[in-house]
Amino acid sequence: MAYGNAKEWLSMLESHVGVEVGYEFSKVYFIPTGAEISVRTVFGSGEGMGWRVYGLLGFRRMTRMNASSYSDHIPPVTAINFKNIFKPSNMGVSYSTAKWLAPASFLIDFAAQQYGMLSSPNMKDIHDANLSFFSPNPYFIGGFFFPQQLFQLAWLYRLYKLDPRKPAERNELDQIVDFVPYYSIGNLCIATWMIFWNTERLDISNIFVTINTLTQLYYLAAKIRPMNTNSTSSILTHVVSKTFAGIGVLDLLHNTSAAFFKGAAPSMAVKVLTGLGFGAASAMSDWIFGGCLVYDLVALAVGQSGSWRTLLGAYAVGSAAIVGAKNAARPPYNRGDDSSYKPTATEEIQDQV
């Protein structure tokens, strides 16, 4: 039997979960029981408390029990991987960290965008001086930027509004917090990209736009939960993350071509790979990300000329057809709760009180 100081254990728990526990007791015991772990809390006040854990997502809820001591099994966490609960790679960021990290990164990126538009030369001046075969019409970037900011503000508002101590709101909040690390990395990368873009160091700016785009695409491919159309948090997280990734694709194509192929015309390989790449991506996309891909192609078509403009326009029509057919045949969104977490009767009573 091994035990640790209760205050140290609770401090570590609170730092990851972001919720103040506020109860005092003498020791917390971690007792290996075969393939599982039992947690026994021994309270100096004579009251017991159990910790309910679901998978490797971390401590979801603290339930107060009317007993002198309480022991609870925590499947499927094993004695070997129990320590991994406290690793950020499994838990993401805490609620408290998310509440300052996300808005801080938003404000940094917003300030960088203002610098890009108001400085001399501004971001459009740099764009005009470094045209290439993936240069979009610059006004499409501005047209995308404004409504996306509104969705981000609505998403950030819910991050602050929802209370993780309430089971009914915790799952809503978890969907937002899961995206916060990727969202923040993206904002910081784009803010840094703007600085190097406006100083015409497009080779360096390309590094940061690449990190951002790959980060957002990774989140969509490997981390995002299925959209629950009955959940505002789920809808907003999908809109924010997919528009972030969608404009990121355009940014990557634009910056790469401007940095390394200034004044160049598209080769046959570029034309073929553009069609194949957008076609394959459209076939794997829902309405939101697929719509962004179509928008990217339209922005590129309007920004180009001649036969290349015509071909990009055809790609946009084809991409729209693929996205529409794919999602009409197989609707991508769910109705209902996508979480396996269900509050206990004790939790529901506590929240009502």
C-alpha positions in Angstrom: 0.0 0.0 0.0 1.3 3.4 -0.9 0.0 6.7 0.1 0.6 10.4 -0.5 0.0 13.6 1.3 -3.6 14.7 0.7 -2.9 18.3 0.2 -0.2 17.7 -2.4 -2.4 15.2 -4.3 -5.4 17.6 -4.3 -3.1 20.4 -5.4 -2.0 18.4 -8.4 -5.5 17.4 -9.2 -6.8 20.9 -9.0 -4.0 22.2 -11.3 -5.1 19.8 -14.0 -8.8 19.9 -13.6 -9.0 23.6 -12.8 -11.7 23.1 -10.1 -11.1 23.9 -6.4 -11.9 20.9 -4.3 -12.1 22.6 -0.9 -12.3 19.5 1.4 -9.7 18.5 4.0 -8.8 14.9 4.9 -5.7 13.1 6.1 -4.5 10.8 3.4 -5.3 9.4 0.0 -4.4 5.8 -0.6 -3.7 4.2 -4.0 -4.2 0.5 -3.7 -3.4 -1.8 -6.7 -6.2 -4.4 -7.1 -5.3 -6.6 -10.0 -6.0 -4.8 -13.3 -7.6 -1.8 -11.6 -6.9 0.8 -8.9 -8.9 1.4 -5.8 -8.8 4.9 -4.2 -9.6 5.1 -0.6 -9.9 8.4 1.1 -9.7 8.7 4.9 -11.2 11.9 6.2 -10.2 13.5 9.4 -13.7 15.0 9.6 -15.4 11.6 9.3 -16.7 12.2 5.8 -15.7 10.3 2.7 -15.4 11.3 -0.9 -15.1 9.2 -4.1 -13.4 10.1 -7.4 -15.1 9.0 -10.5 -12.9 8.6 -13.5 -14.0 7.9 -17.1 -11.2 6.5 -19.4 -8.1 8.6 -19.6 -9.9 11.9 -19.8 -9.1 12.6 -16.2 -11.1 13.3 -13.1 -14.6 14.3 -14.2 -16.4 14.7 -11.0 -15.9 14.6 -7.2 -18.8 13.0 -5.4 -19.3 13.6 -1.7 -20.3 10.5 0.2 -22.0 10.1 3.6 -19.6 7.5 5.0 -16.5 7.5 7.2 -14.5 6.1 4.2 -15.1 5.3 0.7 -13.4 3.0 -1.9 -14.2 3.1 -5.6 -12.8 1.1 -8.5 -11.7 3.2 -11.6 -12.0 1.1 -14.7 -10.3 1.0 -17.2 -7.3 2.8 -15.6 -4.6 0.3 -14.7 -1.8 0.5 -12.1 0.6 1.0 -15.0 -1.1 3.8 -16.8 -2.7 5.5 -13.7 0.1 8.0 -13.6 -0.7 9.0 -17.2 -3.9 10.7 -16.1 -1.8 13.6 -14.9 0.0 14.0 -18.2 -1.1 17.0 -20.4 -1.0 14.8 -23.5 -3.9 12.8 -22.1 -5.8 15.6 -20.3 -5.1 18.5 -22.5 -5.1 21.8 -20.6 -7.0 22.4 -17.4 -10.2 24.5 -17.4 -8.4 27.3 -15.6 -5.5 27.4 -18.1 -7.9 27.2 -21.0 -9.8 30.3 -19.8 -6.8 32.5 -20.1 -4.8 30.8 -22.8 -7.5 30.8 -25.5 -8.5 34.5 -25.2 -4.9 35.6 -24.8 -3.9 33.9 -28.1 -6.9 35.4 -29.8 -6.0 38.9 -28.7 -2.3 38.4 -29.8 -3.5 37.2 -33.2 -6.0 40.0 -33.5 -3.4 42.6 -32.7 -1.0 41.1 -35.2 -3.8 41.2 -37.9 -4.3 44.9 -37.1 -0.5 45.5 -37.5 -0.6 43.7 -40.8 -3.4 45.9 -42.2 -2.3 49.2 -40.8 1.5 49.1 -41.1 3.4 50.3 -44.2 4.0 48.3 -46.2 0.9 46.4 -45.2 0.0 42.8 -45.9 -1.7 43.6 -49.2 1.4 45.5 -50.4 3.5 42.4 -49.7 0.9 40.2 -51.5 0.9 42.4 -54.6 4.7 42.4 -54.7 5.0 38.6 -54.5 2.4 37.2 -56.9 2.5 33.6 -57.9 0.2 30.8 -59.1 -1.4 30.3 -55.7 -2.0 34.0 -54.9 -5.7 34.4 -54.1 -7.7 37.6 -54.4 -6.7 39.4 -51.1 -10.2 40.6 -50.4 -11.4 37.0 -50.0 -9.1 36.8 -47.0 -10.7 39.8 -45.4 -14.1 38.4 -46.2 -13.3 35.2 -44.4 -11.6 36.9 -41.5 -14.5 39.0 -40.1 -17.2 36.3 -39.8 -14.7 33.8 -38.4 -13.8 36.3 -35.6 -17.5 36.4 -34.6 -17.7 32.6 -34.3 -14.5 32.7 -32.3 -15.9 35.2 -29.9 -19.1 33.1 -29.4 -16.9 30.1 -28.8 -14.7 32.0 -26.3 -17.8 33.3 -24.5 -19.0 29.7 -23.9 -15.6 28.8 -22.6 -16.1 31.5 -19.9 -19.8 30.9 -19.3 -19.9 27.1 -18.7 -19.3 25.8 -15.2 -17.2 22.5 -15.0 -18.7 21.8 -11.6 -22.1 21.1 -13.2 -22.3 17.8 -15.0 -24.8 19.1 -17.5 -22.3 21.8 -18.6 -19.1 19.9 -18.1 -19.4 17.8 -21.3 -20.2 21.0 -23.2 -17.1 22.7 -21.8 -14.8 19.7 -22.4 -15.5 19.8 -26.1 -14.2 23.4 -26.1 -11.3 22.8 -23.9 -10.1 19.9 -26.0 -9.5 22.3 -28.9 -7.9 25.1 -26.9 -4.2 23.9 -27.3 -4.5 23.5 -31.1 -6.5 26.8 -31.3 -3.8 28.7 -29.3 -0.9 27.2 -31.3 -2.7 28.3 -34.4 -3.3 31.9 -33.2 0.3 32.3 -32.1 1.7 30.8 -35.3 -0.5 33.2 -37.5 0.5 36.2 -35.3 4.2 35.3 -35.9 3.6 34.6 -39.6 2.2 38.1 -39.9 5.4 39.7 -38.6 7.6 37.9 -41.0 5.2 38.3 -43.9 5.2 42.1 -43.4 9.0 42.2 -43.3 9.1 40.2 -46.6 10.8 37.2 -45.0 8.4 34.8 -46.7 10.7 31.9 -46.2 10.5 32.2 -42.4 6.8 33.1 -42.4 6.2 29.8 -44.4 7.5 27.8 -41.4 4.8 29.2 -39.1 2.0 28.9 -41.6 3.0 25.3 -42.2 2.9 24.6 -38.4 -0.5 26.1 -38.1 -2.1 24.3 -41.0 -0.7 20.9 -40.1 -1.8 21.4 -36.4 -5.3 22.2 -37.4 -5.5 19.4 -39.9 -4.2 17.0 -37.3 -6.9 18.1 -34.9 -9.6 17.4 -37.5 -8.2 14.1 -38.5 -7.4 12.6 -35.1 -8.9 14.6 -32.2 -12.2 16.3 -33.0 -15.4 14.6 -31.6 -18.3 14.0 -34.0 -20.6 17.0 -34.1 -23.7 16.9 -31.9 -26.2 19.2 -33.5 -28.0 19.5 -30.2 -24.9 21.0 -28.5 -24.0 24.6 -29.1 -20.4 24.0 -27.9 -20.0 21.1 -30.4 -21.3 23.1 -33.3 -19.1 26.1 -32.5 -16.0 24.0 -32.0 -16.5 22.4 -35.4 -17.1 25.7 -37.0 -14.1 27.4 -35.4 -11.7 24.5 -35.9 -12.7 23.7 -39.5 -12.7 27.3 -40.7 -9.3 27.6 -39.0 -8.0 24.6 -41.0 -9.8 25.6 -44.2 -8.2 29.1 -44.4 -5.0 27.5 -43.3 -4.9 25.4 -46.5 -5.2 28.6 -48.5 -2.6 30.3 -46.4 -0.1 27.5 -46.9 -0.6 27.4 -50.7 -0.3 31.1 -50.9 2.8 31.6 -48.8 4.6 28.6 -50.2 4.1 29.8 -53.8 4.9 33.4 -53.0 8.1 32.5 -51.0 9.6 30.0 -53.5 7.9 30.5 -56.9 7.4 34.3 -57.2 6.2 35.2 -60.6 6.0 31.6 -61.8 3.2 30.0 -63.8 1.7 26.7 -62.7 3.4 23.6 -64.2 1.3 20.7 -65.4 2.3 18.8 -62.2 0.9 21.7 -60.1 -2.3 21.7 -62.1 -2.8 17.9 -61.8 -1.9 17.8 -58.1 -4.2 20.7 -57.3 -7.1 18.9 -58.8 -6.3 15.6 -57.2 -5.5 17.1 -53.8 -8.7 19.2 -53.6 -10.8 16.4 -55.0 -9.5 13.9 -52.4 -9.9 16.4 -49.5 -13.4 17.2 -50.6 -14.4 13.5 -50.6 -13.3 13.3 -47.0 -14.9 16.6 -45.8 -18.2 17.6 -44.1 -20.2 20.6 -45.1 -18.0 23.1 -43.1 -14.5 22.1 -44.1 -15.7 21.1 -47.6 -17.2 24.6 -47.9 -13.9 26.1 -46.9 -12.1 24.2 -49.6 -14.5 25.4 -52.2 -14.1 29.0 -50.9 -10.3 28.5 -51.2 -10.6 27.5 -54.8 -12.9 30.4 -55.6 -10.5 32.8 -53.9 -7.6 31.4 -56.0 -9.6 31.5 -59.2 -10.5 35.2 -58.7 -6.9 36.0 -57.9 -5.5 34.4 -61.1 -6.1 34.9 -64.8 -6.3 33.1 -68.1 -6.7 29.3 -68.5 -5.4 28.7 -64.9 -8.3 30.8 -63.6 -10.7 28.8 -65.6 -9.3 25.5 -64.4 -9.4 26.6 -60.8 -13.0 27.7 -61.3 -13.8 24.2 -62.7 -12.0 22.7 -59.7 -14.3 24.8 -57.4 -17.4 23.5 -59.1 -16.2 19.9 -59.0 -15.2 20.2 -55.3 -18.6 21.6 -54.4 -20.3 18.7 -56.3 -18.2 16.2 -54.4 -18.8 17.8 -51.0 -22.5 18.0 -51.7 -22.9 14.4 -53.0 -20.8 12.9 -50.2 -22.7 14.7 -47.4 -26.1 14.3 -48.9 -25.5 10.5 -49.2 -24.0 10.2 -45.7 -25.0 13.0 -43.4 -22.0 13.8 -41.2 -23.6 15.1 -38.0 -25.2 13.4 -35.0 -28.3 14.3 -33.1 -28.0 13.6 -29.4 -25.2 13.4 -26.8 -21.9 12.1 -28.1 -20.4 11.5 -24.7 -20.4 8.3 -22.6 -20.4 10.4 -19.4 -23.6 10.2 -17.5 -24.0 12.1 -14.2 -24.9 10.1 -11.1 -28.0 10.8 -9.1 -25.8 12.2 -6.3 -24.2 14.6 -8.8 -27.5 15.8 -10.1 -28.9 16.4 -6.6 -25.8 18.4 -5.7 -26.1 20.5 -8.8 -29.7 21.3 -8.1 -28.8 22.3 -4.5 
